[in-house]
């Protein structure tokens, strides 16, 4: 089912964007931890 595959790829991409945003936020909040 092509639609499901596209939906999964969109969800995976959104999760990666959220993870990158969370990491950037943590780096701004806790620069000393790096």
N, C-alpha and C positions, 0 to 999 in steps of 0.2 A: 504494500500500500504506500504509494509515493507520498501522499499527503502526511501520513504519520512520520515518515522519514524526515520530511522537511520540517515538521513541527518539532521533532526531537533535536534536529540540528539547530533550530532557532532557540530552543530552551538551553541547549548546551552553550551556545554563544552568549546568551544572556547571563548564564551562571558564571562564565569566565569573566564577563564584564563586571559583574557584581564582586567577584573575588578580587579583581584588580583594583576596583574602587575601594574595597575594604582594606586591602594592603596599603594603598596610598594614604588612606585616612589614618591607619595605624602608624605609618611612618611619620606622618605629620604630628600625631599625638605623642608618640614615643620615639623620638629620633635617637635617644641615647641607647635604646635597646639594640640598634644596629651596630 
